[in-house]
């Protein structure tokens, strides 16, 4: 598992400002989205356990609050995945490529 | 094949076997092509890291959408409505933590197996032994769940004895892996995903066309036929206890993050970008798949009604094939026979492909982690590891066949899969996440987490109502059908306690810097061959 042609100085890289920024950018996005996700999924599961009457309320015919929430979770999963792909390509990719190029003199 | 043909009496059954034989022939041909392309260990375990994002997305959907997702979820919806759909969507949601926390990091930091990422910072021997152990347990659970489906399917529908279908499954799976490794397994997954998606979309559209393409009309009809009234569209029909419902949901939402065969898929793609794109594709396909499966489950209830319950079997696993027969014109008609045969064959192809993927991951644990990493301490050549892998496949296949022959047939396969997810999420996910994100994390913490997670999950499963012996499982010591809500926190707590209570591990700390930089930037990541 040793990297090719000379080790980059991992410690210095990890402590560098660019890397810190890359990690912070990613962390902000990930934590923000995970909080939304956890609230939506956690709230849903708690309601299925302890608010069953509410989940069984009709919205339109047999389409209940529970089903609408499940469809919402499908949409949320799609939205987060799509948002992350956009974010990673536009904001993470260029930065991490630049760090990698600098650290390995364009070898990698 | 002659034995199989002899067992199939009716024209519909012969047709099922013929279509299945065709699928088998095509996939075996792929294995031979794979055989000729395998030169290095990277070819064998990671398909030479040549798979593109969309291809891997399809393959991941193929790997993920097991017989449980198709037969199990539609069967659960047929019987219990809302709660069945919940298990499917919870499984879909699991791709969010997978994408945000693990996908690219796995690609950047991994080599051949999930364990490589753990062994990177931690003491290699213990880390590999522990995770290889959980991988084998997960593989065993998976093989049982899938074989239960295969056996039930073929015994009930095509009249082939349970043991024959188990042997055919295992033999086909062996040839894919022994011959073609990850290259063949990937293409088998892709073909199977296409067949499955085509099958469910045709069925769903056919059903919807009967209800003027208004899903709510379908739901109204299914509710009326269920005789359960509004309870059919609310939580609680399947999971009576609130905590049982929540625990099963948690198992599905976090389980994917510890499944070794899904993790291994990230190592087959060209780079981190392809890794995250493949999750995007998989999420899209799987979401659409579950929408169609919901239509099939509700359609089975609306169209087959109460009378379908006897056909669908105790676990409800056979609702979808019988619905297909009914849509095609009913039992004994040509249309009914053909559609029934197609759906049965697709379901069987699904089972085969999933078993192949899971066993390939188990083989990686045996040959790369245990043999190469621990017994030979990294001194084994790649060719040697591949040879051991091929031997290991045969051994694992034999054990899997025995387990499957011993397992019972009355379970719903989706619920069995839920148990697998609980084991994966409790044993693997905590260590995997913490090794990538927590500077202080060390070997003791990982071992404690993996062991406690695995043991808690398995012990609680044994003590739970579905497994505990006795009529109606009266007096099972653990009240919940799925242990996730207890065993996942137990895994995390053990990781943290094990780390905090042991002395700091200077190597683990130093390598943390290297691991995070590699994982975030892709420096030094394994590259595509050729």
Interface residues (C-beta under 8 A of the other chain):
Chain A: X1 X3 X4 X8 X10 X11 X13 X14 X19 X22 X23 X26 X30 X33 X34 X37 X41 X44 X45 X46 X47 X48 X49 X50 X52 X53 X55 X56 X58 X60 X61 X62 X63 X64 X66 X67 X70 X73 X74 X77 X78 X80 X81 X82 X84 X85 X88 X89 X93 X96 X97 X99 X100 X103 X104 X108
Chain B: X82 X85 X86 X89 X90 X92 X93 X95 X96 X97 X99 X100 X101 X104 X111 X116 X120 X215 X216 X217 X219 X220 X222 X223 X230 X231 X232 X233 X234 X235 X236 X239 X242 X243 X245 X246 X249 X250 X253 X273 X276 X277 X279 X280 X283 X284 X287 X290 X291 X510 X513 X514 X516 X517 X520 X521 X522 X523 X524
